[in-house]
């Protein structure tokens, strides 16, 4: 058995102590390196997270600003009290709550051309052949002409059914009473049965269809005048040529 004070034993103990110290230093270094790696990784992740949050804030801010601008353009009163542009239409003669009396649709050139053509043809026929018509033909001619003119003008110019006094445009209401139109960017009352017209760019109550000949939609307020316009037009097309032929003979 080796003596404790022997140089061999002292050498072995010193070597073992050195080995333990080396291992401890290695362990401490590994822990420190792991801590540094973890810290760097944490900082990197936090930077990415902060950047993502900032990007989301910027995107949401941009979306909110766009939606606010759309809401302002659609809901706020314009500088002029007589007209403003909403969707693809022009609102004319508005009240305090931006409810228009007249709406000019996107296909207004077609309406102007067709209305002018019919009136020109009517006056040409009237001037040339008025004396040849019988009293009954003259009466029917006048009735059909004024029925066509008034019904067509009313259908093409009157508000077809833009939601009236809809206070939900500016503030949100319960979902069971209102729904949000993503195109118009305001709340519409469900009871109005309004639907969005992509040609006009606005919501219309009880929308029947979009008619390019009348320049906008046929809805709640102009459906009756539209039927009168169709009947008077068909009657004029069928009856007046026959009356003209019979008067010439």
C-alpha positions in Angstrom: 0.0 0.0 0.0 1.4 3.4 -1.0 2.0 6.0 1.6 0.0 9.2 1.6 3.1 11.3 1.7 4.8 9.3 -1.1 5.6 11.3 -4.2 3.7 8.8 -6.4 0.5 9.2 -4.5 0.9 13.0 -4.4 1.4 13.0 -8.2 -1.7 10.9 -8.7 -3.8 13.1 -6.5 -2.6 16.2 -8.2 -3.4 14.7 -11.6 -6.8 13.7 -10.5 -7.5 17.2 -9.0 -6.3 18.7 -12.3 -8.6 16.4 -14.2 -11.5 17.3 -12.1 -10.8 21.0 -12.4 -10.5 20.6 -16.1 -13.8 18.8 -16.3 -15.4 21.4 -14.1 -14.1 24.2 -16.2 -15.3 22.4 -19.3 -18.8 22.0 -17.8 -18.8 25.7 -16.8 -17.7 26.7 -20.3 -20.4 24.5 -21.9 -23.1 26.0 -19.6 -21.9 29.5 -20.4 -21.9 28.7 -24.1 -25.4 27.2 -23.9 -26.6 30.2 -22.0 -25.1 32.6 -24.6 -26.7 30.5 -27.4 -30.0 30.5 -25.7 -29.8 34.2 -25.0 -28.9 35.0 -28.6 -31.6 32.8 -29.9 -34.1 34.4 -27.5 -33.0 37.9 -28.7 -33.3 36.8 -32.3 -36.8 35.4 -31.8 -37.9 38.5 -29.8 -36.6 40.7 -32.7 -38.5 38.6 -35.2 -41.6 38.7 -33.1 -41.4 42.5 -32.6 -40.8 43.0 -36.4 -43.9 40.8 -37.1 -46.0 42.8 -34.7 -44.8 46.0 -36.2 -45.6 44.8 -39.7 -49.0 43.6 -38.6 -49.6 47.0 -37.0 -48.6 48.8 -40.2 -50.8 46.5 -42.3 -53.8 46.8 -40.0 -53.2 50.6 -39.9 -53.2 50.7 -43.7 -56.4 48.6 -43.8 -58.1 50.7 -41.2 -57.1 53.9 -43.0 -58.4 52.5 -46.3 -61.7 51.4 -44.7 -62.0 54.7 -42.9 -61.5 56.5 -46.1 -64.1 54.4 -47.9 -66.5 54.9 -45.0 -65.9 58.7 -45.1 -66.4 58.8 -48.9 -69.6 56.8 -48.7 -71.1 58.2 -45.5 -69.9 61.7 -44.9 -71.7 64.5 -46.5 -69.9 66.1 -49.5 -69.0 69.7 -49.8 -72.0 70.2 -52.1 -75.5 69.6 -50.8 -76.8 69.0 -54.3 -74.7 66.1 -55.5 -72.0 63.6 -54.6 -70.4 60.5 -56.1 -71.2 57.2 -54.4 -70.1 53.9 -55.9 -70.5 54.2 -59.6 -73.5 56.5 -59.3 -74.2 60.2 -58.7 -76.6 61.2 -55.8 -78.5 64.4 -56.5 -80.6 66.5 -54.1 -79.8 64.9 -50.7 -81.4 65.5 -47.3 -79.7 65.8 -43.9 -79.0 62.1 -43.7 -77.6 61.8 -47.2 -80.7 60.2 -48.7 -80.8 61.1 -52.4 -84.0 62.1 -54.2 -82.4 61.3 -57.6 -79.7 58.8 -58.6 -77.9 59.0 -62.0 -76.6 55.5 -62.9 -73.3 54.5 -64.6 -75.0 53.9 -68.0 -76.6 57.4 -68.2 -75.2 58.0 -71.8 -77.3 55.1 -73.0 -80.4 56.5 -71.4 -79.8 60.0 -72.9 -79.2 58.6 -76.4 -82.3 56.3 -76.3 -84.5 59.0 -74.8 -83.4 61.6 -77.4 -83.8 59.2 -80.3 -87.4 58.3 -79.3 -88.3 62.0 -78.9 -86.8 63.0 -82.3 -88.6 60.2 -84.1 -91.8 61.1 -82.4 -91.6 64.7 -83.3 -90.7 63.9 -87.0 -93.7 61.6 -87.3 -96.0 64.0 -85.5 -95.0 67.1 -87.7 -95.3 65.2 -91.0 -98.4 63.0 -90.4 -100.3 64.6 -87.6 -103.1 65.8 -89.9 -103.6 62.4 -91.4 -104.2 60.7 -88.0 -107.8 60.2 -86.8 -108.9 61.7 -83.5 -108.7 58.3 -81.8 -105.2 57.7 -83.1 -104.1 61.2 -81.9 -105.4 60.6 -78.4 -103.8 57.1 -78.2 -100.6 58.6 -79.5 -100.5 61.3 -76.9 -101.3 58.9 -74.1 -98.7 56.4 -75.1 -96.1 59.1 -75.6 -96.5 60.7 -72.2 -96.8 57.4 -70.5 -93.5 56.4 -72.1 -91.8 59.7 -71.4 -92.8 60.1 -67.7 -92.4 56.4 -66.8 -89.0 56.2 -68.5 -87.7 59.4 -66.9 -89.0 58.4 -63.5 -87.5 55.0 -63.7 -84.1 56.3 -64.9 -83.7 59.2 -62.5 -85.6 58.4 -59.2 -83.8 56.7 -56.3 -84.5 53.0 -57.0 -84.2 52.0 -53.4 -81.0 53.1 -51.7 -81.6 52.3 -48.0 -83.3 55.3 -46.5 -82.6 56.7 -43.0 -80.3 53.8 -42.3 -78.5 55.0 -39.1 -76.5 51.8 -39.1 -74.3 53.2 -41.8 -72.1 55.1 -39.3 -72.3 52.8 -36.2 -72.6 49.1 -35.7 -75.8 47.4 -34.6 -76.7 43.9 -33.5 -76.3 41.2 -36.1 -79.9 40.1 -35.8 -81.0 43.6 -37.0 -78.2 44.7 -39.3 -75.5 43.1 -41.5 -72.3 44.6 -42.8 -71.9 45.2 -46.5 -68.2 44.7 -47.4 -68.6 46.7 -50.6 -70.5 49.7 -49.4 -68.7 49.6 -46.0 -71.8 50.3 -43.8 -74.4 48.4 -41.9 -77.7 47.6 -43.7 -81.0 46.8 -42.0 -82.0 43.2 -42.7 -85.7 44.1 -42.9 -85.1 46.2 -46.0 -84.1 43.1 -48.1 -81.3 45.1 -49.7 -78.7 43.5 -51.9 -75.5 45.0 -53.3 -75.4 45.9 -57.1 -71.9 45.6 -58.4 -72.8 47.7 -61.5 -74.1 50.6 -59.5 -71.7 50.1 -56.6 -74.5 50.6 -54.0 -77.1 48.6 -52.1 -80.7 48.6 -53.4 -83.8 47.6 -51.5 -85.8 44.8 -53.1 -83.6 44.8 -56.1 -85.2 43.2 -59.2 -82.4 43.6 -61.7 -79.9 46.0 -63.1 -81.2 47.6 -66.3 -78.6 49.4 -68.5 -81.5 51.1 -70.5 -82.6 52.9 -67.3 -78.9 53.6 -66.3 -79.3 51.9 -62.9 -81.2 49.2 -60.9 -84.9 48.5 -60.8 -85.9 48.2 -57.2 -88.4 49.2 -54.6 -89.2 52.7 -55.7 -89.2 52.4 -59.5 -90.5 48.8 -60.2 -94.1 50.1 -61.0 -92.8 52.9 -63.3 -90.6 50.3 -65.0 -93.5 48.1 -65.9 -95.4 51.1 -67.2 -92.4 52.0 -69.3 -92.2 48.5 -70.8 -96.0 48.3 -71.5 -96.1 51.8 -73.1 -93.1 51.0 -75.3 -94.5 47.7 -76.5 -97.9 49.3 -77.2 -96.3 52.2 -79.2 -94.2 49.7 -81.2 -97.3 47.6 -82.0 -100.1 50.2 -82.4 -98.6 53.3 -83.9 -97.3 51.7 -87.1 -100.7 50.2 -87.7 -102.4 53.6 -87.1 -99.9 55.2 -89.5 -100.5 52.7 -92.2 -104.3 52.9 -91.9 -104.2 56.8 -92.0 -102.0 56.8 -95.1 -104.4 54.5 -96.9 
